[in-house]
Amino acid sequence: MTAPALARPGFAERAAGVTDSTRWLGRLMLAPAVLYIALVIGVPFLMAIGYSFSTVTIGTSTPRFVGLENFRSALEDTAFLKALGNTAIFSLVSQTLVIVLASILAIALQRKFRGKWLVRLLILLPWVAPISLGSIGWLWIFDPVYSVINWTLRHVGIFGPDTWPIWLGQPNLAMASIIGVHVWRTMPLATIISLGGLSSIPQDIHDAAEVDGAGFFRHLFVITLPLVLPILLVAVLFGLVFSVTDMIVVYVLTRGGPFDSTQVLASLAFFKSIDGGDLSGGAAVALFLLPVLAVCAVLLLRLARRAEVV
Amino acid sequence: MATVETRALRKEFTGHTAVDGVDLAIKEGEFLVLLGPSGCGKTTLLRMIAGLETQTSGDVLIGGRLVNELPPRARKIAMVFQSYALYPHLSVAKNISFPLKAQGAPRDSIAGEVERAAKMFGIERLLQRKPRQLSGGERQRVALARAMVRHPDVFLLDEPLSNLDAKLRNLARDELKQFQRRLGTTTIYVTHDQVEAMGLGDRIAVMSGGKVRQLGRPQEVYDEPADTFVAGFLGSPPMNLVPMDEILVGFRPEQLLPAAAAAREDAGATVAMRFAVERVEHLGAGRLLYGTLPDHAPDEKIIVSLAYTVHSSIEAGHSYDFRVHQSNLKFFDPATGLRVPARPLPSRRSA
């Protein structure tokens, strides 16, 4: 018989050893997230970078390395340039609206009022509801014949019997519509982020501003907004990156039409590579703004850190 | 400068009453301290005077004018917060000029006013810094400068010294008192620190359970406590409260003296008490004696504080003859805790 002192540690002891060691426990708990990101995002990302420098199509089995050729030819493609412009308009306009509206909402939600939980729930709803479901709902709202917007405006008397705007079928209206839906969809996150920023301001600061005689607008523009600015910047960063890289709203509502007037880079990349089979061309389109976004991200994070105060 | 008055002021939060019918009348230029343990309602009372909290009932008057419905900015008050509440993203100069700009002071007068306030508190060279670059003491001065820059009628101070370290606190207390004297502005000062209260206040309002237990000059509140709460809250160590027959007898730890030392101060009649010493603490500037009064209340622990000028040799485990001046004995009703008129000490128990 072996002496008890020489017995090898059982499973329980070894497991306890791992959970007690900050080094291994930390790695263990990070592992699923790291693995997930590496497999689902990292690998396709690296593949896309590889594709964008080559001649891969759905049909080829022997790709050639062509350097920046795909990017050069993209720049000569009017569809690409149009999508680039659309992406800029879509992202900048929608995120400007989002940040203004989200700030107003967040400030309103900080007040105490009856039924606040219901309002919070409603605001959060577009974020939790599946986006394709929401977009299909919007498809009906914008329907040329059954549009509830047209119906309402006609019954209120704003539209005459001959006004029939085709929301998703006229270039400017279509852009306005997808921007509207995108704002509806990304505002909840920005609101929650701003709300977090607002509640991190100590109540004493607000009280001091009250006592010091600040009216509503001075309080808002000299005290509250500058103090939440770092966190608003984070919201802008998220919003911008999300707007530039997302294509679901465009895909479901307009497929980039009419006449490519709502085509953005993400949807163009999808149509080009998946529908059109030009994997390398699509990858180049998709990655075109990567350096811009990366610079954007670094800049905003720096700015946010510098503006950090308390 | 202005008077401040509260009439039957009450504040109820869901489930409890924070301030329970407070009547105060603060004179022009007076320095009034609201003193009490945490949760006694002193800060809520101050915030109602500021207008940051809406009273459940009762009135607040500043300068004789009813201000119940007025927002803080219309009350001509300035407040210094425990956290100082400096605007972290603004420079010291902009912090100080904020109240001036908010009340629409002429642009060309602002710089001069800021400079004057900064000079008064010796912070001229800090004007371009941000609050996070300042030490605790400097922040406190900036907060005071911001409060006084627009000449408010009333200063409201909420524990402004409690974030300073002990050494700085004494200095800051002295400075604060001098500024207030010089400006002559009516001041209401909230603290839980009795030393601050005694040192700063023209009068002290001792609060507990949302009520003012006693309002009076510092020495008055210390010498003639209105009830057992005040007696036990002020003084360090607090007043001894010894149950004798049907009454509570109170005396301060420094008022019970060895018979020899008591005899030297020949002021009025003294009462003899046998004091059984159980433990002696040497504190440098004096001694603390822990023990009981075997003839009067053998089960009640009492504390005696001897100044270093009292040389009598005292050892633990022995009993000594101590004396207390008749006028130093205070009597309280054990049921209500309220002060009752002086009376002869109950006769000794037969040992």
Interface residues (C-beta under 8 A of the other chain):
Chain A: P202 D204 I205 D207 A208 A209 E210 V211 D212 G213 A214 G215 R218 V222 I223 P226 L227 A307 V309 V310
Chain B: R47 A50 G51 L52 P71 P72 R73 I77 A78 M79 F81 Q82 S83 A85 L86 Y87 P88 H89 F98 P99 K101 A102 Q103 K130 R132 R146 R150 L156
